[in-house]
């Protein structure tokens, strides 16, 4: 192909990819958000944005303040401190800080009638924090959700729903109205990470369980899951695990009894129930809990995990589907190779400490090189509603760049993708692969 013709095609492809990625609504497959009907569980607004644990960890590196004194401050005072220290006294160049800038520029300076896919109007960000507080003060929870979803071009989000959480549990038991844009995911951490405490709670609720898994324990825990699946209608079951997780359950990094019990719960409870209901089991692996407890939610760290555990799960249970994201950069290539070997394995997102431009670019590119378009490139992991704006603005740009590069190489090899083919691929990456993996059409 003549060089001039190739250059023209590549320019057209870049524009087509960028437009398709920007305009295609996304299904965000993992968040910690809640619908407006769940009251204070839906975190939103500038003070929540600034006091998110990413920024708490960052600010404690630069302020001369004890942890106890920081936590004694009101949320507004914490936000003021973070704004002063991270945005005014130094440039907000970290990804967490830049995310706040992107969010405020789009959320406050955009037309509230913004439609999905329309160009976003932004302007220079003010240094006056109270300006943003005032601008957002009049928004109801429903208005705020509608505005953020439009600006982020998000069609649906998947929540993280823990039936052991006493506050959240009451909303579900009360039959609180649900916004159909918020899909449930049934979180199993108490069962699989803290079984003795979970068993005590199940006993208190009337389930006949034993910490040894004896007697009717397996059938009773299955009954518990069945009841909550009926109540939540989740799109998958999920758990967050440490880097010491192995399967089957022998490990020098954790007590043998704990590992064996977890493996039995997975084999005899979680996977049979998931299989019966056609639900994937999502594993988020690699978080080291409370490396620094004084930081509270900001105190978790990261550790390299064992990808063989994932391979063993996929091999032992070919009729189950597994969605997996891992926290350590060092695990990413091995996990992607594992996905080439097991079609019941879906890698998803660039989680937590990986949600930075340099790593998103690296991971997305080698996933495309190894898996084609058969993966889920990103999820937001948002805990604050407003974060959807920056998480998807930043990720869309990086996904478009990575995808454009692969098409450029394809053109150089002699294959020219059409606009329809590009749009098809983008739709798959932005949510279609998720719904296909679930074995259901997008609602």
N, C-alpha and C positions, 0 to 999 in steps of 0.2 A: 504494500500500500504506500503511495507517495507520502512523504513526510508532511507536506502541507495539508493534504486531505486528512491524515491522521490527527494532526493538531486541531483542525476544525471540528472533527468528531469528538475529540476529547473535551474541547471547550463546551460543546453542546451537552455532552454527557454530564459534565460537572454541574451545569445549570439544572439539568433535569433531575439529577440525584438530589441536589440541595433542595429544590422545590418539593420533590416527592417526600423527602424526610421531614421537612417543615410542615407540610400540609396534611400528612397522614396522621389521624388521631391514634393515640397510643393506649394500649391496655398496660397499666403499671402493675406488674405481677407481685410486687412486695412493698407494702408500706406499713406504717403504724398509725394510720389516720382512721377517723371515725366520722359517720354522717352527723349532720346537725342535731338530730334527735338524741344523740348521746351526750349532749350538754358539754360539761367541762372536759370530757375526754378528748374532744376535738380541740387541739391546740392550734391557735391562729393569732396573727398580729405581730407587730414589730418587736414587742418585748419578748414574746416566745421565740421569735426568730433569732434574736440576739443572745438569748440565754440557753440556746441549744447546746448540748454537751460538747460538740466539736469546738465551739467558741469558748466554753468554760475551760477546757483543757488548754487552749491556746493562751487565754488571758492570764492564767495562773503562772505561766512562764515569765511574765513581764511585769506583774504588779507586786508590790511589797505588802502583801496582805496574807494573813493566815487563812487556811481553808475554813476554819470555824467562823472567822469574821466574815468571809465572803458568803457563806451559807446563811448567816444571820441577817444579811441584807434582804430587803424586799425584792421581788422580781424586777420592779421598776428601777430600783437602785442598782441591781446587778446589771441590767441592760445599760444604764447610764455609764457604769464603770467600764463595761466592755466596749461601748461606743467610743468613749474617751481614749481608752488604752490602745485599742486595735484599729480604730478608724481615724482618729484625730492626731494622736501622738506618733503614729507610724502609718505607713501606707497599707491598705487592706489587700495585700497581694496574695495571701494564702487562698486556697480554693474555697474554704469555708467563708472567709471574709468577702471574697469576690462574689460568692453566691448571694450574700446579703445585698451587695450593690446591684447585681443583676435583678434580683427580686424587687427591690424598692424602685429601681428605674422603670421597670415594666408595670408593676402593680399600681404605683401611685401616679405615674405620669401618663399612663395609657388611658384611652377612652374606656369607660366601664361597659360600653356596649360592644366591646371587642368580640368578634365572632371567630370561631375556631378556624385557623388557617389564614386569617387576615394578617397583613403586616403589623407588627407591634411598634407603636410610637413610643419612643423613650427620649429622655433628655439627660443633661448632667444631673448627677445625684447631689442633693443638698447635704450640707454638713449639719443641718439642724434636725436633731432627732425628734423633737416635738412636732415638727412639720409633718412627719410621717405618722406620728400618733394621731394627730388631728385629722389627717386625711383619711385614715382608716376607721376612726372612732364610730362613725355612723353606720357602718356595715353590719347588717344582721348576719348570723351564721350562714343562712341560706344564700344570701347575696354574696357573701365572701367565697363560699364554695363555688357558686356559679361563675364568678369572676375569675377565680384562680384556674378552674378547669378550662375555661375558654382561653385564657392567656397561655396556659401550658399545653393546650391542645391535647388534653387527656380525656379519653372517653370513659374509662372505668379504672378504678383502683382496687387492688386486693388488700384487705385489712389484715391485721394480726390479732386473732381473737382467742383469749385465754379464759376458759370457763372456771379456772381457779382464782382469777382476779375478782375480789369481792365487789368492787365497784362495777366493773363491766358486766359481771354475772347478773346483777340485778336488772340491768337494762334488757338483757336477753330474756330473763324470766318474766319480765313485765310485758314482753311483746312489743317493745318500742318500734315505732314505724321506721322502716328502712328506706333509704334512698337507693334506687336500683343501680346507681353508679358505683356503689360501695359493695364489693363482693367479699364474702367471708373466707378466711382460712383458719382452720381449727389448730391452735397451737398446743403442742404436747409436752412442752419443756418440763412441767412439774412431774409428769409421769415418767419421763425418760432420763431426767437429770437429777431429780430429788424425790425418788420413789418413796422412801419411808415417810416423808412429810405428806406426800400426795395420798399415800395409803391411809394415813390418819384422817385426812380430810374426807376421803371417800367413805370411811367408816362413819364419820359424823353425819354424812348425808344419807346413810342407810344402805350403802353397798357392802356386801359381805366379802371383804378382802382381807388378806394376810400379807404382811411384809415379805414373807418367804415365798409368796405366790402359790401357797398351798390352797387346799379346799376349792372353793368356788371362785377364787380370785380372777382367773383368766376370763371366765364367762361374765363375771360382774364388771370387770373393766371394759370388756367388749360392750356390755349393756350401756355403760356410761358413755362410751364413744357413739354408739348408735343413737342414743337420745340427743346428744349434742349435734350430731350430723343432721338429724331431723329438724332440730331447732334452728341451726345456722345456715343449712344448705351450703356448705363450704365448697370451694373449687379445688382445694387440696388440704392435706394434713401436713403439719410442719413442726420442725424442731430445730433449735440452735444448740450446737454441740461444741465442746472444747477440742483443742488440737490433739488430745489424747484418745479421742474416740477411735475404737477399732471394732471390727465385725468379722467373724464371731468374736466372743467377748473376752479373750485372754489378753491382758496388757500389763506390763510392769509399771505403767504410768497411772493406773487407777486400781483400787481394791478389786480383787478377783470376784468377790461376791457381787459387788455393784455392777461390774461388767457383764457377768452372767445373767443377772436379773434384767438388765437393760436389753440384752440380746434376746432373752425369752419374751419380754414384752413386745419387742419389735416383731419377732417371728410368730408369736402365738396370738397377739392382739392387734397391733397396728396394721401389719401388712395384710392379714386376712380381711379385716374390716375395710381397708382401703381398696382391696381387690374386689370385694363384693359390691362396693359402691362406685367403682370405676374412678377412684380418686388417686392422683399421684401423691407420693410422700416426698415432701421437700425437706432437704437437709442443708442447713447453713452451718458450715464446719470451720472452726479455727479460732474462735474467740477465747481469750484467756481472761476469765472473769476477775474483776477487782484486783488488778495488778497494783493499783493505788486506791484503796478504799476511801481515802479522804476526798477524792474527786467525785465520789458517788457514781452517777451514770457515766461520767466522763472517765472513770477509772479503769475501763476494760482495755486489754491489749490484744496482741495477735501472736499466734504460734503456727508453725508449719505442722500440717496434719498428715494423715496416712491415706493416700488415694486408694491404696489396696482395699481399705474398708469399703469404699464405694464400689469398687470392682467386685468384691465378694458379694455385696448386696445384690447387684445387678445380675450376677451369675446365678446366685442361689434362688432368686425370685424373678424369673424371666417374664412372668405374667403381671408383675407390678411395674409401675412407672415411677421413676425417681427424678425429681428436679434437684439439682445440686449447685450451690455456690460455695466457694471456699475463700477464706479471708486472706490467706498468705499469698503474696505474689509468687513465691516459689512453687506453689501447688498448681498454678494455672495451666501450664503447658501439659503436665501429666494428666490433669483432669480432662483437658481437651482431647488428648490422645485416647483416654478411656472412653470418651463419648463416640469415637470412631469405631470402637469395638462393641458397644452396647447401644442398640437403638432404643432401649427403654431408659436411657439416661439423657436428660436435657440440662446442659449447663445454662445457668442464667445469671445475668447481671455482673456488675463490678461492684462488689459489696464493701461499704463502709470505708476502710482505709485504702481500698483500691479505687474509690470513686474520685480520682484525680486525673486531670487531662492526660498526663504522660502515660499513666498506666492503662487508662481506658483505651487510648490509641494503640498501645502495644498489644493488649489482650484482644481487642476487637479485630485487629489485623491478623493475628495468627489464628484466631478462631475462623475467620473467613477463609484463610489459606488452608486450614485443615478440615473444616466442616462445611464449607460453602455457606449457604444461608440458613442452615438447619439448627439454629440456636436462638436464644433470647439474649440480645446484646446488653440490655440494661434494665434495671428497676431503680426506683428513686430511693427506697428505704426511708421515705420522708416520715418524720414524726410531727412536723409542723406543716399545716396546710400550705402555707405560702412557699415552702421549699419546692413544691412541685414545679414552680416557675423556673427557678434557676437550674434545678437538677435536669430538667428536660431541655431547657435552652442550651445548656452546655453540652449535654450528651448528644443531642441531635446533631450539633455541629461536628462533633468528633466522629460519630457514626457515619455521617455523610462524607467526611474526608476519607475515612478508611474504605468505605464502599466505592467511592470515586476512584481511588487508587487501584482497586482490583479491576474495575471496568477499564481503566486506562491500560493496564497490562493485557487485558483481554483484547482490546482494540489493536494493540501492538502485535498480538499473535494472530489477528485476522478475523476475530469474531466481534461484530458490532451489535450490541444490545439495542433493542428498540425502546421507545418511551414506555410502551405497555409492559414490556418485560422488566424494566427497571421499577416501575410502579408496583408490579406484582411482587418483586423481591422485597421492596421496602415494606409493603403491607405485611408480608410474612414476618419480617424482623420486628415490626412495631406492634405485634400482637397476634398475627395470624398463626405463627408457630405455636404459641401458647395454647390457643383454642384447638388447634389440630392435635397437639399432644394430649390435651384433655379428652379428645374424642368427641367433642361436641361443637356445634356451631356457635359463633359469637351471638350472645343474646341481643 
